[in-house]
C-alpha cells in the first residue's frame, strides 16, 4: 500500500494535471478522493491535501474528515480549519481592506468598485466585481451567499490587477520555491461563476524584494506546521504589495511553471515521511 495519499475530489480522481508528476516523484504515493467511503485512510502514513475542490458548501463534513486524519494530514488540521474561512484575513498584516457581512447583514451602497465573495470559497466561485450603480446585482450575490449559510466578504477592487494581475509566491516547508503571475479573472459586469474553478492565465515571474518581504511577514503571522503555502499579492495604489489571500488548504501550486518546483515539493513531502 502506498504510504502517501494525495487527496482530491470525485470530479478529478487523478488530481489536477499540474500535479501529475507527484506520485512518481514522491514514490509510494497515490491519489484518493477525500469523501470516498471505500478509502482506508488508516493505510496511509501521510495524506497531502491537493485538489479537494468541492468542500466549500459542506465545510463541516470536510473538517470532520480532516480532524479524523489528525497529524498525518498536510497541511495540519488546525491550519486547515483556520484557513478555510477567509475571516483569517483580519489576523494578518498587509491584507487588503475587507468587510465581512454575516447572514442578515446588508450591503451598503457602493462608493467604489468592489469584489464580493464568500468567506468559505475556492476557485473564484460565487465571486464577482461590482461598480457603484450595480447594488442590485451585488446584493443578489450577497443574498445567495447568505442563503447557503456563509458569510460574505467585500473588498475594494484593486485597479492594478487589470494591468499587472496578481502575484502568487509559493513556499514549501518554509522555503521560497517560485512565483507566478495570474492575469485578471473578474470582468466588469460578468456574472459569478458556479464552475468548480475559474479559468486562469498564468506565467512565471520573478518576485520582487518587497513581495518576498510581505510574504514572509504574512507567513510569520500564520499558524505553524504547514508543508506548503501560497501567498497571493496585488499592488496597492501606493505601489506596495497587499495580501489578497493566503492559501494553505488546497491551492494550485503551478508546479509546471518553474523548473524543479515539482521535485522541491516532492522532496518536502518525503522529508515529512522521515
C-alpha positions as CSV (number, residue, x, y, z in Angstrom):
1,X,0.0,0.0,0.0
2,X,1.2,3.5,-0.8
3,X,2.4,5.4,2.2
4,X,1.2,8.8,0.9
5,X,-2.3,9.7,-0.3
6,X,-2.8,12.8,-2.4
7,X,-6.3,13.9,-1.6
8,X,-8.5,15.1,-4.4
9,X,-12.2,15.1,-5.2
10,X,-14.6,12.9,-7.2
11,X,-14.7,15.0,-10.4
12,X,-10.9,14.8,-10.6
13,X,-9.9,11.3,-9.3
14,X,-6.4,11.5,-10.6
15,X,-5.8,15.1,-9.4
16,X,-5.1,18.2,-11.4
17,X,-2.9,18.0,-14.4
18,X,-0.4,20.3,-12.8
19,X,0.1,17.7,-10.0
20,X,0.5,14.7,-12.4
21,X,4.3,14.2,-11.7
22,X,3.8,14.0,-7.9
23,X,3.1,10.3,-7.4
24,X,6.2,9.3,-9.3
25,X,8.4,11.9,-7.7
26,X,7.2,11.2,-4.1
27,X,7.2,7.4,-4.6
28,X,4.7,5.2,-2.6
29,X,2.0,7.8,-3.4
30,X,-1.4,7.5,-4.9
31,X,-4.5,9.6,-5.5
32,X,-7.5,9.2,-3.2
33,X,-10.9,11.0,-3.2
34,X,-11.4,12.7,0.2
35,X,-15.1,11.6,0.7
36,X,-14.9,8.2,-0.9
37,X,-16.1,5.7,1.8
38,X,-14.1,2.9,0.2
39,X,-10.7,4.6,1.0
40,X,-8.9,3.1,4.1
41,X,-7.2,6.3,5.3
42,X,-5.6,4.3,8.1
43,X,-3.4,2.7,5.5
44,X,-1.5,5.9,4.8
45,X,1.3,7.5,6.8
46,X,0.6,10.9,5.2
47,X,-2.3,12.5,3.5
48,X,-1.5,15.6,1.4
49,X,-4.4,17.9,0.5
50,X,-4.3,18.8,-3.1
51,X,-7.4,19.2,-5.3
52,X,-10.2,18.8,-2.8
53,X,-12.2,21.5,-4.6
54,X,-15.7,20.6,-3.6
55,X,-15.7,21.1,0.1
56,X,-16.8,24.7,0.2
57,X,-20.5,24.1,0.7
58,X,-20.0,21.3,3.1
59,X,-17.1,22.5,5.1
60,X,-18.3,20.8,8.3
61,X,-18.1,17.4,6.8
62,X,-14.7,18.2,5.3
63,X,-13.4,19.4,8.6
64,X,-14.7,16.3,10.4
65,X,-12.7,14.2,7.9
66,X,-9.7,16.5,8.4
67,X,-9.8,16.1,12.2
68,X,-10.1,12.3,11.9
69,X,-6.7,12.2,10.0
70,X,-5.0,14.2,12.7
71,X,-1.3,14.9,12.4
72,X,-1.0,12.7,9.4
73,X,-2.6,15.4,7.3
74,X,-0.7,18.1,5.5
75,X,-1.4,20.8,5.9
76,X,-2.3,20.1,9.5
77,X,-6.0,20.1,10.7
78,X,-5.5,23.3,12.8
79,X,-4.1,25.2,9.8
80,X,-6.9,23.9,7.5
81,X,-9.7,24.9,9.9
82,X,-8.2,28.4,10.3
83,X,-7.6,28.8,6.6
84,X,-10.9,27.5,5.1
85,X,-12.7,30.7,6.4
86,X,-11.3,33.9,4.9
87,X,-12.0,35.8,8.0
88,X,-8.4,34.9,8.8
89,X,-7.5,38.0,6.8
90,X,-8.4,40.1,9.8
91,X,-5.4,38.5,11.7
92,X,-2.8,39.0,9.0
93,X,-0.5,42.0,8.2
94,X,-0.7,43.8,4.8
95,X,-4.1,42.5,4.0
96,X,-6.4,44.2,1.5
97,X,-9.2,46.1,3.3
98,X,-12.0,43.6,3.9
99,X,-15.5,43.9,5.3
100,X,-17.4,40.8,6.5
101,X,-21.2,40.5,6.2
102,X,-22.7,37.7,8.3
103,X,-26.1,36.3,7.2
104,X,-28.7,39.1,7.6
105,X,-26.2,42.0,7.5
106,X,-27.0,44.3,4.5
107,X,-24.6,45.5,1.8
108,X,-24.4,49.3,1.9
109,X,-24.5,51.4,-1.3
110,X,-21.2,51.2,-3.2
111,X,-18.9,54.2,-3.2
112,X,-16.2,52.4,-5.3
113,X,-15.8,49.2,-7.3
114,X,-15.7,46.1,-5.1
115,X,-15.4,42.4,-5.1
116,X,-18.0,40.2,-3.3
117,X,-17.3,36.6,-2.5
118,X,-18.0,34.0,0.3
119,X,-15.6,33.7,3.2
120,X,-15.6,29.9,2.5
121,X,-14.8,29.5,-1.2
122,X,-12.2,28.5,-3.7
123,X,-11.6,28.8,-7.4
124,X,-13.3,32.2,-7.7
125,X,-16.8,30.5,-7.3
126,X,-19.6,32.8,-6.4
127,X,-17.3,35.8,-6.8
128,X,-17.8,38.9,-8.9
129,X,-16.9,42.6,-9.1
130,X,-19.4,45.4,-9.0
131,X,-19.3,49.2,-9.6
132,X,-21.5,51.9,-8.0
133,X,-24.9,51.6,-9.5
134,X,-24.8,47.8,-9.6
135,X,-26.0,47.4,-6.0
136,X,-29.0,45.2,-7.0
137,X,-26.6,42.7,-8.6
138,X,-24.2,42.8,-5.7
139,X,-27.0,42.4,-3.2
140,X,-28.3,39.4,-5.1
141,X,-24.9,37.7,-4.8
142,X,-24.7,38.6,-1.1
143,X,-28.2,37.1,-0.6
144,X,-27.1,33.9,-2.5
145,X,-24.1,33.6,-0.2
146,X,-26.1,34.2,2.9
147,X,-28.7,31.7,1.7
148,X,-26.0,29.0,1.7
149,X,-25.3,29.9,5.4
150,X,-22.0,31.5,4.6
151,X,-20.6,35.0,5.4
152,X,-20.0,37.4,2.5
153,X,-16.9,39.5,2.2
154,X,-16.4,42.7,0.4
155,X,-13.1,44.1,-0.8
156,X,-12.2,47.1,-2.9
157,X,-11.3,46.1,-6.4
158,X,-7.6,46.8,-6.7
159,X,-7.2,48.6,-10.0
160,X,-3.6,47.4,-10.7
161,X,-4.9,43.8,-11.2
162,X,-6.3,44.7,-14.6
163,X,-2.8,45.8,-15.8
164,X,-0.4,43.5,-14.0
165,X,-2.5,40.8,-12.4
166,X,-1.8,39.1,-9.1
167,X,1.5,37.6,-7.9
168,X,1.5,34.2,-6.2
169,X,4.5,33.2,-4.2
170,X,4.9,29.5,-3.4
171,X,6.7,28.2,-0.3
172,X,7.5,24.5,0.5
173,X,8.4,23.6,4.1
174,X,9.3,27.2,4.9
175,X,11.5,27.8,1.8
176,X,10.6,30.0,-1.1
177,X,10.2,28.0,-4.3
178,X,8.9,30.1,-7.1
179,X,6.5,32.9,-8.2
180,X,3.9,33.2,-10.9
181,X,1.7,36.0,-12.2
182,X,-2.1,35.5,-12.6
183,X,-4.0,37.6,-15.1
184,X,-7.2,39.3,-14.0
185,X,-10.1,36.9,-13.7
186,X,-13.0,39.1,-12.8
187,X,-14.5,41.1,-15.7
188,X,-16.8,44.1,-15.2
189,X,-20.4,43.2,-15.5
190,X,-19.7,39.4,-15.6
191,X,-21.9,37.1,-13.5
192,X,-20.1,35.0,-10.9
193,X,-19.0,31.6,-12.0
194,X,-20.6,28.5,-10.5
195,X,-17.9,26.2,-12.0
196,X,-15.5,24.4,-9.7
197,X,-12.8,26.9,-10.6
198,X,-12.4,29.8,-12.9
199,X,-10.0,29.6,-15.9
200,X,-6.7,31.3,-15.1
201,X,-3.9,32.7,-17.4
202,X,-0.6,32.0,-15.6
203,X,3.1,32.8,-16.3
204,X,6.3,32.5,-14.4
205,X,7.8,35.7,-12.9
206,X,10.4,36.9,-10.5
207,X,9.1,38.0,-7.1
208,X,10.4,41.4,-6.0
209,X,12.2,42.0,-2.8
210,X,9.1,43.9,-1.4
211,X,6.9,40.9,-2.3
212,X,9.2,38.5,-0.6
213,X,9.3,40.7,2.5
214,X,5.5,41.0,2.7
215,X,5.0,37.2,2.1
216,X,7.5,36.5,4.9
217,X,5.6,38.7,7.3
218,X,2.3,37.1,6.4
219,X,3.6,33.6,6.9
220,X,5.2,34.5,10.2
221,X,1.8,35.5,11.5
222,X,0.0,32.4,10.2
223,X,-0.4,29.1,12.2
224,X,2.7,27.0,12.2
225,X,3.2,23.5,10.8
226,X,2.3,23.9,7.2
227,X,4.0,22.0,4.4
228,X,3.0,24.3,1.6
229,X,1.8,27.9,1.3
230,X,0.7,30.2,-1.5
231,X,0.7,33.9,-0.8
232,X,-1.4,35.9,-3.3
233,X,-0.4,39.5,-3.5
234,X,-1.6,42.6,-5.5
235,X,-0.1,46.0,-5.9
236,X,-1.8,48.7,-3.9
237,X,-2.4,52.3,-5.1
238,X,0.9,53.3,-3.4
239,X,2.8,50.6,-5.2
240,X,3.3,48.4,-2.1
241,X,2.2,44.7,-2.1
242,X,-1.0,43.8,-0.4
243,X,-2.2,40.4,0.7
244,X,-5.3,39.2,-1.2
245,X,-5.3,35.6,0.1
246,X,-3.1,33.2,2.0
247,X,-3.8,29.7,0.5
248,X,-2.9,26.9,3.0
249,X,-5.5,24.3,2.1
250,X,-5.8,23.2,-1.5
251,X,-4.2,25.7,-3.7
252,X,-2.9,25.2,-7.2
253,X,0.9,25.2,-6.9
254,X,1.7,25.9,-10.6
255,X,4.5,23.3,-10.5
256,X,4.8,23.2,-14.2
257,X,5.7,26.8,-14.5
258,X,9.0,26.6,-12.6
259,X,11.8,24.2,-13.3
260,X,12.4,21.9,-10.3
261,X,9.2,23.0,-8.4
262,X,7.6,19.6,-8.6
263,X,10.8,18.0,-7.3
264,X,11.1,20.5,-4.5
265,X,7.5,19.8,-3.4
266,X,8.0,16.0,-3.6
267,X,11.2,16.4,-1.5
268,X,9.3,18.3,1.1
269,X,6.7,15.6,1.4
270,X,9.4,12.8,1.6
271,X,11.1,14.8,4.4
272,X,7.9,14.7,6.4
273,X,7.7,11.0,6.0
274,X,11.0,10.7,7.7
